[in-house]
Amino acid sequence: MEAHSDDLAQEQYAGKEIKIIRLRLLDKPGSLAQALTAIGECGGLLGDIRKIAVTSYDVSRDVSVYVRDMTHFAEIVERLRTLPGVEVLQTRDEVVLLHEGGKTVMRSKVPLDSLTNLRMVYTPGVAQICKAIQAQPNLLGRLTSAGNTVAIVTNGTAVLGLGNIGLGPAMPVMEGKAVLLMEMAGINAIPILLDSADADEIATIVEKIASTFGLIQLEDIRAPLCFEVEERLVERLPMPVFHDDQHGTACVVLSALIRAFEVTGRRKENARIIVNGAGAAGLAIAKLLTDFGVGHIVVADRAGAIYSGRTEHMNPFKTAIAERTNRDGLRGSLDAILPGADVFIGVSSPGVLSTKHVRSMAKDSIVFALANPVPEIRARDAKEAGAAIAADGRTINNALAFPGIFRGALNSRARRINTEMIQAAAWSLASQCKPNDLVPDFLRRETHAEVARAVSAAAETTGVARPEPEIAWLHGETKLR
């Protein structure tokens, strides 16, 4: 099974900057070809080519080019300027232009096109809704945007593969999450940047503003701080709290593993899995897989296998997972624990898995190398070394999970997101895959709608869903004064 047919192309484009060059070319055969050849000879990768204008003598085109950095881009532009019949009219950075002014905006659902509408939206009509919520506080989510709005909370200490880059640099990622939620699930989202590394302070601030939202999403907070914040908020808030780096990643890994087991004929009870990385994602993956019934899991960090009784480089969360995994008490590095393993799941560091490691694994092994932006091993290298299935973080990505999970939780008015709901999301994702795919199509809106339905059903079945509140006075039961 191929994770996707364009693995090689994805690897070529990984980590590149996207630039646009507007060229004016003589309108004769070969003009465009010589320009594109020059770009390729300089090491640039081509993206879209768009015709902008045509005259009797020339053609203007926008050419999208993927480059290593600005120095590389300048080299390409200078080369183009040496070509006869080629004029560089303009250069642009499309990514910067796309982000100008941010990626999100708040808009009204109600047109203010009449005095009547104004009076219903604001005063005096809005007082009716204020009184309704005062009489029935559970109407807040039904009669305001709170029931369809998510807080995306970060302190910028573990952003993507960039690490502790701070609050300001983290904002574009939070806006990106907000775009995904609105586009894929119709959910409003507001980034919340908190300048704190104290679990109690973060939890207290979020608790104080939580009424504005229907769900709290923790994002890009380093471990173990993220575990501490999540524990406090789950205890204090009557609404779902979801750390996407943990549970979203774990959900998609489980989904892909279900598919991989189907293809390779493995049973979860007998599979031996190595999870490399004991941060937020690694520990959540290990926990979800044990809850799912996987028989043999070993979690490893920089100090090697985590086992019951280990004291070096431990914290309470690693100690807890040690009690649930590594039933044989394996010790040592990947060299010692990986031979014979069926599955490698990496949420660790670039390049830590070698082809020699893969060759030591069981026949037709499964390799999920999820470190971002550079994986533990390239998917094609893992396959050449004997892996039956190999994928990286561009294929197995938490963006597949959280829009549908959140939509399902909000639709069911769930008090929390439990393990059963996450497993339901994983099964839904796995069931929607095409025969030769490891994951379904992210851009298919129905993918997320199906996940939402499965999550809502699981919330109902497990008793965490709440009924939609009725407005008593609409049924003549209560008259507001």
Residue pairs with C-beta under 8 A, 6 or more apart in sequence:
1 259
1 260
1 263
1 388
1 389
1 436
1 437
1 438
2 436
3 379
3 389
3 390
3 391
3 392
3 395
3 396
3 437
3 438
3 439
4 10
4 391
4 395
4 437
4 438
7 379
7 380
8 380
10 394
11 378
11 379
11 380
12 45
13 45
13 66
14 373
14 374
14 394
15 68
15 373
15 374
16 45
16 66
16 67
16 68
17 66
17 67
17 68
17 69
17 70
17 73
17 93
17 95
18 47
18 64
18 65
18 66
18 93
18 94
18 95
19 64
19 65
19 66
19 67
19 73
19 91
19 92
19 93
19 94
20 62
20 63
20 64
20 65
20 90
20 91
20 92
20 93
20 94
21 62
21 63
21 65
21 76
21 77
21 80
21 88
21 90
21 91
22 52
22 60
22 61
22 62
22 63
22 88
22 89
22 90
22 91
22 92
23 35
23 60
23 61
23 63
23 80
23 86
23 87
23 88
23 89
24 58
24 59
24 60
24 86
24 87
24 89
25 31
25 32
25 35
25 58
25 59
25 60
25 61
25 85
25 86
25 87
26 57
26 58
26 85
26 86
27 54
27 55
27 56
27 57
27 58
27 59
28 85
31 59
31 85
31 86
32 49
32 59
32 61
34 83
34 85
34 86
35 63
35 80
35 83
35 86
36 46
36 49
36 63
38 76
38 79
38 80
38 83
39 46
39 63
39 65
39 76
39 79
39 80
40 46
41 79
42 72
42 75
42 76
42 79
43 67
43 68
43 72
44 65
44 66
44 67
44 72
44 76
45 65
45 66
45 67
46 63
46 64
46 65
46 66
47 63
47 64
47 65
47 66
48 62
48 63
48 64
49 61
49 62
49 63
49 64
50 61
50 62
51 59
51 60
51 61
52 60
52 61
52 62
53 59
53 60
54 60
60 89
64 94
65 73
65 76
67 73
67 76
73 91
77 88
77 91
80 86
80 88
81 88
99 172
102 175
103 172
103 175
103 176
103 178
103 179
104 175
104 178
104 179
104 182
104 189
110 117
110 120
110 121
111 117
112 118
112 121
119 125
120 126
128 480
129 143
129 144
131 480
132 139
132 143
132 471
132 473
132 480
133 139
133 140
133 143
133 144
135 472
135 478
135 480
136 469
136 471
136 472
138 466
138 469
139 469
139 471
140 146
140 147
140 211
141 147
141 148
141 214
141 413
141 469
142 468
142 469
142 471
143 471
145 188
146 211
146 212
146 213
146 214
147 214
147 410
147 413
148 186
148 187
148 188
148 214
148 410
149 187
149 188
149 189
149 190
149 212
149 213
149 214
150 181
150 187
150 188
150 189
150 190
150 213
150 214
150 215
150 216
150 217
150 406
151 189
151 190
151 192
151 206
151 209
151 210
151 212
151 213
151 215
151 216
151 217
152 174
152 177
152 178
152 189
152 190
152 191
152 192
152 217
152 219
153 192
153 194
153 202
153 206
153 216
153 217
153 218
153 219
153 221
154 167
154 170
154 173
154 174
154 191
154 192
154 193
154 194
154 218
154 219
154 220
154 221
155 167
155 193
155 194
155 195
155 196
155 197
155 202
155 220
155 221
155 225
156 164
156 165
156 166
156 167
156 168
156 169
156 170
156 193
156 220
157 163
157 164
157 197
157 220
157 221
157 222
157 225
158 164
158 220
158 221
158 222
158 223
158 226
158 245
158 279
158 280
159 165
159 169
159 170
159 173
159 220
160 173
160 220
160 372
160 373
161 371
161 372
161 373
161 374
162 169
164 222
167 193
167 194
167 195
168 193
170 193
170 220
171 191
171 193
173 219
173 220
174 191
174 193
174 219
174 220
175 191
177 189
177 191
177 217
177 219
177 244
177 402
178 188
178 189
178 190
178 191
180 399
180 402
180 403
181 187
181 188
181 189
181 402
181 403
181 406
182 188
182 189
184 403
184 404
184 442
184 445
184 448
185 403
185 404
185 406
185 407
185 448
185 452
186 407
187 403
187 406
187 407
187 410
189 217
190 212
190 213
192 206
192 209
194 202
194 205
194 206
196 202
196 205
197 225
199 225
199 228
199 229
199 232
200 232
202 221
202 225
202 229
203 229
203 232
203 233
203 236
206 216
206 229
206 233
206 237
207 233
207 236
207 237
210 216
210 237
210 239
213 239
214 239
214 240
214 410
215 239
215 240
215 241
215 242
215 406
215 409
215 410
216 233
216 237
216 239
216 240
216 241
216 242
217 242
217 243
217 244
217 402
217 406
218 226
218 229
218 230
218 233
218 241
218 242
218 243
218 244
218 245
219 243
219 244
219 245
220 245
221 229
221 243
221 245
221 280
222 279
222 280
223 279
223 280
223 283
223 317
224 315
224 316
224 317
226 243
226 245
226 246
226 280
227 280
227 283
227 317
230 241
230 243
230 246
233 241
234 241
234 416
238 415
239 415
239 416
240 406
240 409
240 414
240 415
240 416
240 417
241 416
241 417
242 248
242 402
242 405
242 406
242 409
242 417
243 280
243 284
244 398
244 402
245 280
245 281
245 284
245 398
246 280
246 281
246 283
246 284
247 284
247 288
247 417
247 422
248 398
248 399
248 401
248 402
248 405
249 281
249 284
249 285
249 347
249 370
249 398
249 401
250 281
250 284
250 285
250 287
250 288
250 289
250 422
251 288
251 398
251 401
251 405
251 422
251 425
251 426
251 429
252 396
252 397
252 398
252 400
252 401
252 426
252 429
252 439
253 285
253 288
253 289
253 345
253 368
253 370
253 396
254 285
254 288
254 289
254 292
254 422
254 423
254 426
255 400
255 401
255 425
255 426
255 427
255 429
255 430
255 439
256 368
256 391
256 395
256 396
256 430
256 438
256 439
257 289
257 343
257 366
257 368
258 426
258 427
258 430
259 430
259 433
259 437
259 438
259 439
260 266
260 343
260 366
260 388
260 389
260 438
261 267
261 268
261 271
263 388
263 389
264 342
264 364
264 366
264 388
264 389
266 342
266 366
268 292
268 293
268 294
268 295
269 293
269 294
269 295
270 295
270 296
271 294
271 295
271 296
271 342
271 343
272 295
272 296
272 298
272 340
272 341
272 342
272 343
272 362
273 289
273 294
273 296
273 297
273 298
273 341
273 342
273 343
273 344
273 345
274 297
274 298
274 300
274 334
274 337
274 338
274 341
274 343
274 344
274 345
275 282
275 285
275 286
275 289
275 297
275 298
275 299
275 300
275 345
275 347
276 282
276 300
276 334
276 344
276 345
276 346
276 347
276 348
276 352
276 353
276 376
277 300
277 301
277 346
277 347
277 348
277 349
277 371
278 299
278 300
278 301
278 306
278 318
278 321
279 347
281 347
281 370
282 299
282 301
282 345
282 347
282 348
283 299
283 317
283 318
283 321
285 345
285 347
286 297
286 299
286 321
286 324
286 325
287 321
287 324
288 419
288 422
288 423
289 297
290 297
290 324
290 325
291 419
291 423
292 423
296 327
296 328
297 325
297 326
298 305
298 306
298 325
298 326
298 330
298 337
299 305
299 306
299 318
299 321
299 322
299 325
299 326
300 306
300 333
300 334
300 337
301 313
301 318
301 348
302 313
303 310
303 312
303 313
304 331
304 332
304 333
304 336
304 337
305 326
305 330
305 331
305 332
305 333
305 336
305 337
306 314
306 318
306 321
306 322
306 325
306 326
307 322
307 326
307 329
307 330
307 331
308 322
308 323
308 326
308 329
309 322
310 318
310 322
314 322
330 336
330 337
331 337
334 352
334 353
334 357
335 357
338 344
338 357
338 360
338 361
339 360
339 361
340 360
340 361
340 362
341 361
341 362
341 365
342 361
342 362
342 365
342 366
343 365
343 366
343 367
343 368
344 353
344 357
344 358
344 361
344 365
344 366
344 367
344 368
344 369
344 376
345 368
345 370
346 352
346 353
346 367
346 368
346 369
346 370
346 371
346 375
346 376
346 377
347 370
347 371
348 371
348 376
349 371
349 376
350 371
350 374
350 375
350 376
351 374
351 376
351 377
352 371
352 376
353 367
353 369
353 376
353 377
353 382
354 377
355 377
355 381
355 382
355 384
355 385
356 385
357 377
358 365
358 367
358 377
358 381
358 382
358 385
358 386
358 387
359 385
359 386
361 367
361 386
361 387
363 386
364 386
364 387
364 388
365 386
365 387
365 388
366 387
366 388
366 389
366 390
367 377
367 379
367 382
367 387
367 389
367 390
367 391
368 390
368 391
368 392
368 396
369 375
369 376
369 377
369 378
369 379
369 382
369 390
369 391
369 392
369 393
370 376
370 392
370 393
370 396
371 393
372 393
373 393
375 392
375 393
377 390
378 392
379 390
379 391
379 392
379 395
380 390
382 390
383 390
389 438
391 438
395 438
395 439
396 438
396 439
397 442
399 442
400 429
400 439
400 440
400 442
400 447
401 422
401 425
401 426
401 429
401 451
403 448
403 451
404 425
404 428
404 447
404 448
404 449
404 450
404 451
404 452
404 454
404 455
405 417
405 421
405 422
405 425
405 451
405 452
405 455
407 448
407 449
407 451
407 452
407 455
408 414
408 421
408 425
408 451
408 452
408 453
408 454
408 455
408 456
408 458
408 459
409 417
409 421
409 455
409 456
409 459
411 452
411 456
412 455
412 456
412 459
412 460
412 464
412 465
412 466
413 465
413 466
413 467
413 468
414 421
414 459
414 464
414 465
414 466
415 464
415 466
416 464
417 455
418 458
418 459
418 462
418 464
420 458
420 461
420 462
421 455
421 458
421 459
421 462
421 464
423 458
424 454
424 455
424 457
424 458
425 451
425 454
425 455
427 454
428 450
428 451
428 453
428 454
428 455
429 439
429 440
429 447
429 451
431 450
432 440
432 447
432 450
433 439
433 440
434 440
440 447
441 447
456 465
459 465
472 478
473 479
473 480
